């Protein structure tokens, strides 16, 4: 920076200091009166806050006087405009915040003269912020400015102190809130404002400290300062939104940076809202209540969606127990009529021998339990062999291989499944109940389709189906009777197979085969 720039810069600092010194003197004078008035009124609980205001005003006065200094190194005059704005606004933020807390915590009990003095202090702060916005701008004086990357960091005033602190605030359910700011006074102001409304508030002085807290506690909302030494607020925001554990937490960015691009970047990064310093308490509470409401609605929405998914899963499971998966997919795709021809399939019928006489002498609960256990075991076998169960008819079990998914080895699958049925019956049930199973298999073309609107079922039709049923009814207990077409469709002929001639109802005499 050359001599001309130094002269221009010092001239601007001098102008700033002169314009700000008046409001600061007003604040210092009235704050001394306020402390004395609070002591006389016996409002001891407010004295510490009032002294904090006086201390902040004293620091601000010292900073402004340093702007008039020409000592060079180590003075405020060496700072860039963004840093200077930030440093000057920090004590103003404390003055306004603690003054507002005093008004709020003594609402309805404070003497009019004391309230008037406090509002005079707040008005002086407002004038100072106006002066800062209007005077500190070095962009046209050849001094160092922020790079394009950091141009977002211009500091600005929050919304004017326009809402009355004595207005009734809307009640809201207390929330769990985390305040993250590297300046202690800012943290304390936010904590006090939120705690006074019943919120549970934790504070962190840095992003790292905040992350440690988040590891061990859950919060619904975080108030995040942008300018922090270890990790800036925008980077912390991105980190939180990328983590599935914290992405649903509402985040409100709180900063003195003025440029609208800062707000845009925060919103794009996932922030739920944006507040400027000094934070006006009524606006703070309104934003916090709004964000907590949104967080809870989103949580409720996730719960509803999870319940919907659960119910959908249950419905899908129930539907899968009634219909083949491929048929369900076709229904979901919008097909109204489902009917297909299959040139080669093997139909399986299995029936319990002498079950009907057993019904009259067996308690209903025991009978149903038997069928349930038996057919459940059959269902497991069907899944293992890729067999599609069609239905049960009383004590008969009907299934098919090669429908609705085409299978070139449908006969092999059907025979392996039938052998499993007989084995289950012998090993699992014959020891307690003296019953045997007859099984019939036939291969040929069938039509498969969905019928009905209420309690609809997927079924198959064709001569091959009728013959399979006849083969089951004419089979030998404990054996599997197959047709010639099924024998010819097998890739490997069974070792224990013998031919026989049967009288088949509706067909006549027919050569069939018994498989042990």
C-alpha angles and dihedrals in degrees: 000000000000127000093264091055090048091052092048092047094050090048091054092048090051091052091048092049093049093050093047099043093074097058090042092054089049091052093048093049097046094042091059088053091048093053091050092047092050091051092051091048090052094239093146094160090065098048096085092051091048091050089050088055090050092049092051091048090050091051090049091051090051091050093050092049090052089060088066090055120100096193092121117208117064097015128122087247090076094060124099119248096259094051092045091052090050095048094048094045095051095073091040088055090052093047093051096040098051092041089055090048090055091051092047098046092048097041110152095008103064119102113249092239093055092046090050091052092050091051089051088057090050091049090052089052089052091053090050092053090050090053092049092051092048102042112034105078117120097167091106097044102067094249127136113288134179119281119249089261091056098034087105089073100080108134121233141177121262121239112303119269090263106140121077115249089215094061117114113262121218113252117243136176111269114260137203106247134181119205115202118189133131093218113082097210091053091050092048094048093051092044093051094046092050097040090053087063093052099260121145104237132190124182134212128190095206143018091256092052089049092052090051090053092048090054091062105030139038123234132186096206139018128201105208127193114216100212107064128144104230101037125358119237096250092055090047090049091054091047092052095047092051092055113084090212095059105024093097093055113106114241126200116190114220120193147132093234111121110193113108089224088071091058091045092052092048094050092047089050090056106270115154095210144350132227130187126217135280084050114218106225098222091050090046093054092045092052093044093049090048093050093046089051091052092047091053093046090050090048090050089048091052090049091050092047090049090051090048090051090049092051090045090052090050091048091048091050091050091047091049089055088057105035138030114263094240090054091051090052091051091049090050089051089059104261112154101187119040115188128139138174118229116196096200129028138135119230122207126202122182125181135179112241116238092358096138096063088048092059094070095053101039126083110249095238092053092046094051091045090054094050091044094052093043098047092042088058088049090052091054090052091049091056091047094053099037093249122154113226110219103184148304120249109195104299094347123100120205125193140154138211119214096029133132088354112049112240123184090201094051093130093051091049092048094050093047089050092048091051088052090053093054092045092052090050094050100041101035107033114014092076092064102026121033098228133131134200130233118203131190128190130189132169129210146097120319140173117233126194151137119265135185135022100234116053088352119192138198109237142168131226139189144093089283089062093051092049092050089055091050091049090055094050092048095044127110117256111262093018139093119234116202134183127238090255090057092046090051091049094055115104091211124029115234117254094225107047130130131183125234139172116239135186103236117199111246092007109056129220113357135176110241137166132234118214119196 
